[in-house]
Amino acid sequence: MGLSALGIFHTAIGVIAIISVAVSYVRFGKIDLSKSVGKIYFYFTLITSLTALGLSKHGGFNPGHALSIIVIISVAAAYFLLQNALEIRVPVGKTSFYHLVFFFR
């Protein structure tokens, strides 16, 4: 049983996201959306999580889908903290969410 087209796309995008976050950690010591590798990580992680919702070997909702939803919520929360004044009150908030998402992978 091989991978579906969605599975292949999901895997390729996920690998690119992991490589980009590794580069970001090595070069900058953090995930920074002002850098291109940070943007690649952000968008490709979001795409990977969204495509994971369409994958199911046995049909129905499974733990992978739940993890995908948690990742989407975490990425959205980090982006919200980055774009709003909450960043001033919670300076470690956005990077904490990005690091949390990285460890989910």
Secondary structure, 3 states (H helix, E strand, C coil): CCCCHHHHHHHHHHHHHHHHHHHHHHHHCCCCCCCHHHHHHHHHHHHHHHHHCCCCCCCCCCHHHHHHHHHHHHHHHHHHHHHCCHHHHCCCHHHHHHHHHHHHC
